């Protein structure tokens, strides 16, 4: 448990230092501080919270849910750099199923530095939620277990303009999920993605991305590769 906590703390600390270094602007007078906040409240009803298939031994739960949220976004931006921290706090209450209640926190740190031909950035995230909150959107497994999860991810990036029409990018990434229970194994994921973009004209861009990912836990290890091709078209009234 302590080793896992130390890994999370070390990753978050290193990410914060790197983001601050990337976003440092030589002209502090040109920097602009910003802060935004938002409050939210959502009421919902779910007829099958655990996504039960109705088979023998499966537990089917239905009920209402109240989700309150506090979203804070602050940082500093300059003509050639930006550093921001988004903090989201959610409070999930199930009046008829209190064992599913949870208080979740999401922190996202982003830094960016832009130069004439290159740019460098960093996206780092720390999440403290539960298997119900995270696996609803990821796998659908262990939703009703409601086990606490600590998740951290770091993804530095580097982009370079080979020509005024072609850009190359490289993004290594790392993430670690810790549950603190034998029911759910900790998962470490790391890899790298490389991309190429070509501007056909001021509105149309062609893109290609290739990535390699390694995921490992105490139960299994897997490696997979992806290649994506795409195109974007910018619509504007100007």
N, C-alpha and C positions, 0 to 999 in steps of 0.2 A: 504493500500500500504506500509506504513512504517513498519507495523508488519511483513508483508511478507519479506520485505528487511532485517529486523533485524534477522528473522529466517534463511535466506540464509547466512548472514554474520556470525552468531553464529555457524552454522553447519560447514562452511568452516574453521573458526578459530579453532574450536575444533578438526577437522580432521587433520589440519596441525600440531597442537601440539602433537596429539597422534602419527602421523606418525613419527615425529622427535624423540619422546621418544622411539618408537619401534625400530627405525633404529640406535640409538646411539651405537657406537662401542667403547669398552674400549681401543682399540688400534688405535688411530687416525693416527699413522704413516702407518698403513696398508691400509688406505682408499685411494681410487683412484677416482678422479673427472673426469667426462666425460661430453661432450657437443656435440650434433649432430644437424644439421639443414638441411632442405630440402625445396625447392621452387617448386611449381607445377602450371600448367596452363592447363585447360581443356575447350574445346569448344564442345558444343553438340546441338542437335536439338530434340525437343519433340513435337510430333503431338497432344498431349493431356495432357498439364501440370497439369490441375486440376482433371485428372482422371474422366472426365464427362462421364455419361452413355448415353448421348444423349437424355434424357427425356425432357419433357416440362419444361421450366424454368431453365434448367441447362445451365451453361456457359462453352463453349468449347473454350480453348485458346491453340494456338500452337505458337512456336517461337524458336529462338536460345538462348543459355545461355552461358555465359562466367564465369568460376569459377577459381579464383586465390587463392592460398593457401601458407601460411608460417607455417612450422612445426618445432618446436623447442623442443628438448629433452635434459634435463640436470639433473645432480644429482651426487651422490657419492655412491660408493660401496666398501665394505670390505668383507673379507672372510665369515663373519657370519651376514652381514647386508647390506641392500640396501635402498636408498631413491632416488626417481626420480620424476621429474615434466615434464609433456608433455604439451606444449602449441600449440594449432592449431588455426590459424586465416584464415577464408575463406571470400572471397568477391565475391558475386554472382550478376551478371549483366544480365538483360534481355533487350536488345536494343529495342524491340518492345513492352515491357510490364514493364515499369519502376516501377510500383506499386509493383512488385514482387522482386525488388532488396533487398538485405540484406547483412549486415556485421555480421558474426557469430564468436563467440569465444568459444573454448573448452579447459578446463584445467583439467588435470588428475594427481592426486597425488597418488603415491604408495610407501609404506614402508614395509619392511620385515626384520624380525630377525630370524635367524636359529640357533637352538641348537641341541645337539646330538639326543634327543628324541622328541623335540617339536619345533614348529615354530609359529610365530605370524605375522600377516600382516594387512595392511589397504589399501583399495582402496577408494579414494574419488574423486568426479567429480563435476565441476561447468560448466554449459553450458549457454550461452546467445545466443539464436538463435531465429527463428520464427516458427509459426505454419506451414508455408509452408515447411521449412527445416526439422523440426522434424517429422511432420505427414506424409511426403512422405514415410518415412521408418517405421512408427509405425502404423498409422490407415488409412491414406488416406483421413481423414476428414479435413475440414477447410484449405485446401492447398492454395486456392486463397485469404483467408482472410489476410494472412501474418501478423499475430499478434505476437508481441514480447513475447518470453518466457524466463523465468529464471528457470533453473533446477539445483538442487543440490542432490547428493547422497553420502552416506557413507556406507561402508561395512567392518567392522573389521572381522578378521578371526583368528581362533586358530586351530592348528593341533597337534595331539599327537600320537606317535608311541607306540601302546599297546604292540606289539611284533615286531620283525624285519620283519615280513610279513604283519602285519595289522596296518592300520592307521585310526584314527578317526578325523573328522573335524567338526567345528561349525562356522557358519557365520550368524550373525544377519545383517540385512540391513534396510536402511531407504532412502527414496527419496521424494522430494517435487517439484512440478511443479507449477509455478506462471505465469499467463498470464496478469493480470491487466485489464481484460475486462469481462463484464457480459456474453459475447458470449461464452467464454470458462471457465469452472470452474477450480479453483485450485485443484490439486490432491495430496494427501498424501498417500504414500505406505510404509508399513513396514512389516517385518516378520523375519523368521529365517530358515536357511537350515542346515541340519546335513548330514554328509556323512561317508561312510566306504569304504575303499579300501583294497584289498587283493592281494598280489603278488603271482601268481601261479608259476612264474619263473622269471628270470631277464628280460624277454621281455614281458610277458603277465600279465596284471593287471585286476582284476574284481572290478567294482565300483557300489555303490548304494547311491543315494541321495534322501532325503525326505525334503520337504519344506512346510511351511504354510505362506500365504501372505494375508495381509489385505489392501485393497485400499478404500479410502474414499474421497468424494467430497461433495459439497452442494446438488448435485442432486441424488447421490446414494452411497451406501456402499456395498462392496462385499468381501467375504473371499473365498479363494480357496487353494486347497492342491495338491501337485504333488509328485509322486514317480518315480524315474528314475533308470533303471538298464542298465549297460553298461560294455564294455570290451575294453581295449586298447592293441595294439600290437606294439612294437617298432621295426622298421626295421632299421638295421644299417649294414654298410659294414665292420665294425671292428670285 
